[in-house]
Amino acid sequence: MTFRRGRRLTFTFEGSPLEAYEGETVAVALYAAGVSVLSWSSGLGRPRGLFCMIGKCSSCFMVVNGVPNVKTCREPVREGLAVERQRGWVPPADAAELGEVETRELETDLLVVGGGPAGLSAALEAAQQGLDVLVVDEHLRLGGQLLKQTHKFFGSVELFGGLRGFQIAGEYLKKLESNGRVRVLTQSAVYGAFRGGLVGVVGRDAHYVVKPRAVVGTPGASERYLDFANNDLPGVVGAGGVQTVMNELGVKPGERALVVGSGNVGLIISYQLLQAGVAVEAVVEILPEVGGWFVHAAKVRRYGIPILLRHTLKAVYGTEKVEEAEVVEVDEGFNPVPGSEKRFKVDLVLLAVGLEPDARLFAQCGAVMRWSPDLGGLVPLRTPGLETSVRNLYVAGDASGIEEATTAIIEGRVAALSAVSKLTEGSRAGRAAEEAERLNRFLWEEYRASPLLARARRGKQSVTVSEEEMEKVRALSPPPVSFG
């Protein structure tokens, strides 16, 4: 993989000039320059560093050009930018001081919230079916988790087998850019849906009030945390955060790493860390067996990385960043075994302990929600066509329950086709409904038939109801918002 750096530019960090590359975020530019502490907590003044790198936590809040609480993992470096660290939450400036922001009204057939694999596939499918589409994403560029994935996908050519994640994102972006029906708002966030079917979006330079006929929500997921001593020290980073730093922006994330979690993500990243020149001391897994596929575990073991089963992270140590990590063996009841502690000299502790669906938009819209441990947490109830209890609001991807990129791509298409079947008439609506049903059969009867996907299959079954059942749910819990 080749990283194409943008032009060199200079910004200031607490009065001192720093060099960076166009296309980098402020947080990554600082990390590459050796700045590990980005802020301090409000109460105890504890240092904070990178963690999620997707704008879903507050660890990277900094003051940028005098504006506090800026998510620097999402803020692009610009020539002459002035960046300072901050302590805790800083009250924002009065609205009058910031000046007027233009409000623009937009109408679209389909609003896609999130530009990851599910959002990209939904947008392209809907546009190819003749709908006008608006895609909103918080990142600098579309692609989501695909931008971080440098490994090759398994499966058929139809499902991008043999391509790497960032290549798949590139293919989608080419097709979307050439389709005149798709508009894109990056560095923009959906902050709520309101009566009358209006959706509020805040961008860098404008405020938007969007009137969609239907919405496909694909906001993805957030990293899970782990409870251990000093778990807030800089150097404790989520798996996705490390992938962003290393795979998307080409910055070495550390020198010596400890990986916590032996699922596919933990195993794949362990190998990627080796490729980036990072020494991986061990993979730590609390369960008695490896959670990921055998092929990934075998590759990690071939490179001499020990996988410590029945072990967990007890603590990390350091002053302003991680300098050492301690793990401990656990018994069958997951209780620490006294005297079994092991210490590792590391500057990076990577948490690959799972994801939690980002279901906030659906809950705010009044969709009926269900808790599913198999899917990672709270998710919206949905029909086979992925419509929630809010009419014309669809869910796809990790927000519908944690799986992986291939199922997210398929679900994005199913949701878009379901919307097309309701928003159009005649033969076009019929063909869309038939294609959605075909993809659903493939997803349930073939793709999820693998024993490795049994948990996801069980979880998705538990939160899927028929169209008739959903009508009863709507009658019992009328949503305050509807689209169409």
C-alpha positions in Angstrom: 0.0 0.0 0.0 1.3 3.4 -1.0 0.4 6.5 1.0 0.1 9.6 -1.2 1.0 12.5 1.1 -0.5 15.9 0.4 1.7 19.1 0.3 3.6 20.1 3.4 2.2 22.9 5.5 2.8 24.5 8.8 0.5 25.0 11.8 1.2 26.1 15.3 0.9 24.0 18.4 0.9 26.1 21.6 2.9 28.8 19.8 5.5 26.5 18.2 5.5 25.7 14.5 4.9 22.1 13.4 5.0 20.6 10.0 2.2 18.4 8.7 0.7 17.1 5.4 -2.4 18.2 3.8 -5.1 15.6 4.3 -4.0 14.7 7.8 -6.1 15.5 10.9 -4.8 17.7 13.7 -4.7 14.8 16.1 -2.7 12.5 13.8 -0.3 15.3 12.9 0.4 15.9 16.6 0.7 12.2 17.2 3.3 11.9 14.4 5.2 14.8 15.9 5.4 12.9 19.3 2.6 14.7 21.1 0.8 12.1 23.1 -1.2 14.3 25.5 -4.0 16.2 23.7 -6.0 17.4 26.8 -6.6 16.9 30.5 -9.7 15.7 32.3 -11.8 18.2 34.2 -11.8 16.8 37.7 -8.4 15.2 38.3 -6.4 16.8 35.4 -5.5 13.4 34.0 -3.9 13.3 30.6 -6.0 12.3 27.6 -4.8 11.0 24.2 -6.1 9.4 21.0 -8.7 6.7 21.4 -11.5 6.2 18.9 -10.4 8.5 16.0 -14.0 8.6 14.6 -15.4 11.5 16.6 -17.4 9.4 19.1 -15.4 10.2 22.3 -14.0 13.4 23.8 -10.3 12.4 24.3 -9.1 14.6 21.4 -11.0 17.8 22.3 -8.6 20.8 21.8 -8.8 24.6 21.2 -8.4 25.3 17.4 -8.2 29.0 16.3 -9.6 30.0 19.6 -12.6 27.6 19.4 -12.7 25.0 22.3 -14.0 21.4 22.2 -13.0 20.8 18.6 -12.7 17.1 17.8 -9.2 17.1 16.4 -9.5 13.6 15.1 -11.9 15.0 12.6 -10.3 18.5 12.1 -8.1 18.7 9.0 -4.7 20.4 9.3 -4.6 23.8 7.5 -1.9 26.3 6.9 -1.6 28.7 9.8 -4.0 26.8 12.1 -3.4 27.6 15.8 -3.9 24.6 18.1 -3.8 24.5 21.9 -4.5 21.8 24.6 -7.4 22.3 26.9 -8.4 21.1 30.4 -11.8 19.4 30.5 -14.9 20.8 29.0 -14.6 24.5 28.1 -17.9 26.4 27.7 -18.3 27.4 24.0 -18.3 31.0 22.9 -21.6 32.9 22.8 -23.4 32.4 19.5 -23.2 36.1 18.8 -19.5 36.0 18.9 -19.3 33.3 16.3 -21.5 35.2 13.8 -24.4 34.2 11.7 -24.5 30.7 10.1 -26.4 30.3 6.8 -29.3 27.9 6.9 -30.0 26.1 3.7 -33.1 24.0 2.9 -32.6 20.8 1.0 -35.0 18.2 -0.4 -34.1 14.7 -1.4 -35.7 11.3 -2.1 -33.3 9.5 0.2 -31.0 10.7 3.0 -28.2 8.4 3.9 -26.7 9.1 7.3 -23.1 7.7 7.3 -20.7 7.0 4.5 -19.2 3.7 5.5 -19.8 0.4 3.6 -23.5 0.2 4.3 -24.0 3.9 3.4 -22.0 3.7 0.2 -23.8 0.7 -1.0 -27.2 2.1 -0.1 -26.5 5.5 -1.8 -25.2 3.8 -5.0 -28.1 1.4 -5.2 -30.7 4.1 -4.7 -29.1 6.4 -7.2 -28.9 3.6 -9.8 -32.6 3.0 -9.2 -33.4 6.6 -10.1 -33.7 8.3 -6.6 -32.0 11.5 -5.7 -29.7 10.8 -2.8 -28.0 13.0 -0.1 -25.1 11.4 1.9 -24.0 13.0 5.2 -20.8 11.9 6.9 -18.7 13.4 9.8 -15.4 12.4 8.3 -13.2 14.3 5.8 -13.9 11.6 3.2 -16.4 8.8 2.6 -15.5 5.2 3.2 -15.8 4.6 6.9 -14.1 1.4 8.1 -13.2 0.5 4.6 -10.6 3.2 4.5 -8.8 1.4 7.4 -8.9 -2.1 6.0 -5.8 -3.2 4.1 -6.5 -6.9 4.2 -8.1 -8.7 1.3 -11.8 -9.6 1.5 -12.8 -13.3 1.2 -15.7 -14.4 -1.0 -16.9 -14.0 -4.6 -16.1 -11.2 -7.0 -19.6 -9.9 -6.6 -18.8 -9.4 -2.9 -15.4 -7.8 -3.6 -13.4 -11.0 -3.0 -9.7 -10.3 -3.5 -10.0 -6.6 -3.0 -8.8 -4.6 0.0 -11.1 -2.4 2.0 -9.7 0.9 0.8 -9.9 -0.4 -2.8 -13.6 -1.2 -2.3 -14.2 2.3 -1.0 -12.4 3.7 -4.0 -14.6 1.7 -6.4 -17.7 3.1 -4.7 -16.5 6.6 -4.7 -15.8 6.5 -8.4 -19.3 5.3 -9.2 -20.9 7.8 -6.8 -18.9 10.7 -8.3 -20.0 9.8 -11.8 -23.7 9.6 -10.8 -25.4 12.9 -11.1 -28.1 12.0 -8.6 -25.8 11.9 -5.5 -24.9 14.9 -3.3 -22.4 14.5 -0.5 -21.9 16.5 2.7 -18.7 15.5 4.5 -17.5 17.0 7.8 -21.2 17.3 8.6 -23.3 15.7 11.4 -27.0 14.8 11.6 -28.0 16.1 15.1 -31.7 15.2 15.1 -35.0 14.5 13.3 -38.1 16.5 14.0 -41.8 16.5 13.4 -42.8 17.1 9.8 -40.0 14.7 8.7 -37.3 17.3 8.9 -33.7 16.4 9.6 -31.1 18.9 11.0 -27.6 18.8 9.7 -24.7 21.0 10.9 -21.7 21.4 8.6 -18.5 23.4 8.8 -19.9 26.5 7.1 -23.7 26.0 7.0 -26.7 24.6 8.8 -29.0 22.4 6.7 -32.7 21.5 7.1 -33.3 18.4 5.0 -36.7 17.2 3.9 -36.2 13.5 2.8 -38.8 11.1 1.6 -36.9 8.3 3.3 -33.8 7.8 5.5 -31.3 5.0 5.6 -29.4 5.2 8.9 -25.9 3.8 8.7 -24.0 5.6 11.5 -21.9 2.6 12.3 -20.6 1.7 15.8 -18.3 2.9 18.6 -15.4 1.2 20.3 -16.0 -0.7 23.5 -13.9 0.2 26.5 -12.3 -2.1 29.2 -12.1 -1.7 32.9 -8.6 -1.8 34.3 -6.3 0.5 36.3 -5.1 3.6 34.4 -7.2 2.8 31.4 -7.4 6.5 30.4 -3.7 6.9 29.9 -2.6 8.1 26.4 -1.4 5.0 24.5 -4.5 3.0 25.4 -6.2 3.2 22.0 -9.2 1.4 20.4 -8.6 -0.9 17.5 -10.3 1.4 15.0 -8.2 4.3 16.2 -5.0 2.4 15.6 -6.2 1.4 12.1 -7.0 5.1 11.3 -3.6 6.2 12.4 -1.7 3.4 10.8 -3.7 2.2 7.8 -5.5 5.3 6.7 -3.0 8.0 7.4 0.3 6.1 7.4 1.6 7.0 10.8 3.4 4.4 13.0 1.2 4.1 16.1 3.9 3.0 18.5 7.1 0.9 19.0 5.9 -2.0 21.2 2.3 -3.0 21.5 0.1 -5.3 23.5 -3.2 -6.3 21.8 -6.2 -7.1 23.9 -8.8 -9.3 22.2 -8.3 -12.3 19.8 -11.3 -11.8 17.5 -10.6 -11.3 13.8 -10.0 -7.5 14.3 -7.4 -8.1 17.0 -5.6 -10.8 15.0 -5.6 -8.9 11.8 -4.3 -5.7 13.4 -1.6 -7.7 15.2 -0.2 -8.7 11.8 -0.6 -5.2 10.4 1.3 -3.8 13.3 4.2 -6.1 12.5 4.1 -4.9 8.9 4.3 -1.4 10.1 7.4 -2.2 12.2 5.7 -2.3 15.6 6.8 -5.2 17.9 3.7 -7.0 19.2 4.5 -8.5 22.6 1.4 -10.6 22.9 -2.3 -11.0 22.2 -4.4 -11.2 25.4 -7.7 -13.2 25.4 -9.8 -13.7 28.5 -11.7 -16.7 27.0 -10.2 -20.2 26.8 -10.2 -20.1 23.0 -9.3 -17.8 20.2 -12.3 -15.7 19.0 -11.2 -15.1 15.4 -10.8 -17.4 12.4 -8.1 -20.1 12.5 -6.3 -18.7 9.4 -5.7 -15.3 11.1 -4.6 -16.9 14.4 -2.2 -19.2 12.5 -0.6 -16.3 10.8 -0.1 -14.4 14.1 1.4 -17.5 15.7 3.7 -18.1 12.7 5.3 -14.7 13.3 6.0 -15.6 16.9 3.3 -13.6 18.6 2.1 -15.5 21.7 -1.7 -15.6 22.3 -2.3 -15.7 26.0 -5.7 -17.4 26.6 -7.5 -17.1 29.9 -5.6 -13.8 30.5 -6.8 -10.2 30.9 -5.3 -6.8 31.3 -4.9 -5.8 34.9 -3.3 -2.4 34.7 -1.1 0.0 32.6 1.6 2.2 34.1 3.2 5.5 33.1 3.2 9.2 33.8 1.8 11.0 30.8 1.6 7.9 28.5 1.7 4.1 28.6 5.1 2.7 29.5 4.2 -0.7 30.8 1.2 -3.1 30.9 0.4 -5.9 33.3 -1.7 -8.9 32.5 -3.0 -11.7 34.8 -4.3 -15.2 34.3 -8.0 -15.9 35.2 -9.7 -19.0 36.4 -12.9 -20.5 35.0 -15.0 -17.9 36.8 -12.8 -15.1 35.3 -11.3 -14.3 38.6 -7.6 -13.2 38.6 -5.2 -16.0 39.7 -2.8 -14.5 42.4 0.9 -14.7 41.4 0.2 -15.1 37.7 0.9 -11.5 36.7 3.1 -10.8 33.7 4.5 -7.3 32.7 5.4 -6.0 29.3 7.3 -2.9 28.3 5.0 -1.3 25.8 3.9 2.2 24.6 0.7 1.0 22.9 -2.1 -1.0 24.4 -4.7 -1.8 21.6 -8.2 -2.6 22.7 -9.9 -4.9 20.2 -12.7 -5.9 22.6 -15.7 -5.3 20.4 -18.0 -2.6 19.1 -21.3 -1.1 20.2 -24.0 -0.1 17.7 -24.6 3.7 17.3 -28.3 3.7 17.6 -28.9 7.2 18.9 -30.6 8.5 15.7 -33.2 5.7 15.8 -33.9 6.2 19.5 -34.3 9.9 19.0 -36.8 9.3 16.2 -38.9 7.2 18.5 -38.1 3.8 16.9 -38.8 0.8 19.1 -35.5 -0.5 20.3 -34.3 -3.9 21.5 -31.3 -5.0 23.6 -29.3 -7.8 22.0 -26.0 -9.0 23.5 -25.4 -11.0 20.3 -25.5 -7.7 18.3 -23.4 -5.6 20.7 -26.2 -3.6 22.5 -29.2 -1.6 21.7 -30.6 -1.7 18.1 -33.8 -0.8 16.4 -36.5 -3.4 15.7 -36.8 -3.9 12.0 -38.7 -5.8 9.2 -36.9 -8.1 6.8 -36.6 -5.1 4.5 -34.8 -3.3 7.3 -37.5 -0.7 7.9 -37.8 0.3 11.6 -41.0 1.1 13.4 -40.6 4.7 12.1 -42.1 4.7 8.6 -39.5 5.1 5.8 -36.6 5.0 8.3 -34.3 2.1 7.6 -31.2 0.7 9.4 -28.2 -1.0 7.9 -24.6 -1.9 8.8 -23.2 -2.0 12.3 -25.9 0.3 13.6 -28.3 -2.7 13.0 -26.0 -5.1 14.9 -22.3 -5.8 14.8 -21.2 -8.0 11.9 -18.6 -7.1 9.3 -18.2 -5.0 6.1 -19.6 -7.6 3.6 -22.9 -7.9 5.5 -23.0 -4.1 5.9 -22.7 -3.7 2.1 -25.5 -6.2 1.5 -27.7 -4.7 4.1 -27.2 -1.2 2.6 -28.5 -2.5 -0.7 -31.5 -4.2 0.9 -32.4 -1.0 2.8 -32.1 1.1 -0.4 -34.1 -1.3 -2.5 -36.8 -1.5 0.2 -37.0 2.3 0.1 -37.2 2.3 -3.7 -40.0 -0.2 -3.7 -42.0 2.1 -1.4 -41.1 5.5 -3.1 -41.7 4.4 -6.7 -44.5 2.7 -8.5 -45.2 0.1 -11.1 -42.5 -2.3 -12.5 -39.6 -0.3 -10.9 -41.1 -0.8 -7.5 -41.7 -4.5 -8.2 -38.2 -5.2 -9.4 -36.7 -3.4 -6.4 -38.8 -5.5 -4.0 -37.8 -8.7 -5.8 -34.1 -7.8 -5.7 -34.3 -6.9 -2.0 -35.9 -10.3 -1.3 -33.2 -12.1 -3.3 -30.4 -10.4 -1.4 -32.2 -11.2 1.9 -32.4 -14.9 1.0 -28.7 -14.9 0.1 -27.9 -13.2 3.4 -29.9 -15.4 5.6 -29.8 -18.8 3.8 -26.2 -18.7 2.5 -23.9 -16.1 4.0 -25.1 -16.2 7.6 -25.4 -20.0 7.4 -21.7 -20.3 8.4 -21.3 -21.5 12.0 -18.8 -18.7 12.5 -21.7 -16.2 12.0 -24.2 -18.1 14.2 -24.2 -15.4 16.9 -24.9 -12.6 14.5 -27.6 -14.7 12.8 -29.3 -15.4 16.2 -29.1 -11.8 17.1 -30.6 -10.5 13.8 -33.4 -13.0 14.0 -34.3 -11.8 17.5 -34.9 -8.2 16.3 -36.5 -8.9 13.0 -40.3 -9.1 12.7 -42.7 -9.4 9.8 -44.4 -6.4 8.1 -47.7 -7.5 9.8 -46.1 -7.6 13.2 -44.5 -4.2 12.7 -47.8 -2.7 12.0 -49.0 -3.9 15.4 -45.9 -2.5 17.0 -46.6 0.9 15.4 -50.1 0.9 16.6 -49.0 0.2 20.2 -46.0 2.7 20.1 -46.8 5.4 17.5 -43.5 7.2 16.7 -43.3 11.0 17.0 -41.5 11.2 13.6 -42.2 9.8 10.2 -40.8 10.4 6.7 -42.4 10.3 3.3 
